[in-house]
């Protein structure tokens, strides 16, 4: 599955102040199904209210994968996110990569005014 470059550029043009990182699972990872994919998002700490990770398929709206406001890991099935508020970064890890994981992965730093309460 191939996602054209202009598709990812369009997202950056629409939300330049909100999206911190855009990543796609490379074809080499998809051909090695069962492996782990990871990508890192770095952000500025001013007015930090949390970090969102979204998965986006062409022609569809973004699907929320994770929201974190505090340091540490968060697990959901094959997906793990790890927020490091000291290092101002977050790692998204997808274990046992499948063809259905072929998508764009977006990282969004929320301002404190956008912060949400994390589910317990």
Protein Blocks (a to p, Z undefined) as FASTA:
>chain_A
ZZdfklmmmmmmmmmmlmmbdcdddfklmmmghiacdddddddfehpabdcdddddehia
cddfbdcfbecdddehjbccdddfknopaddddehiafklgccdddddddfklpccddZZ
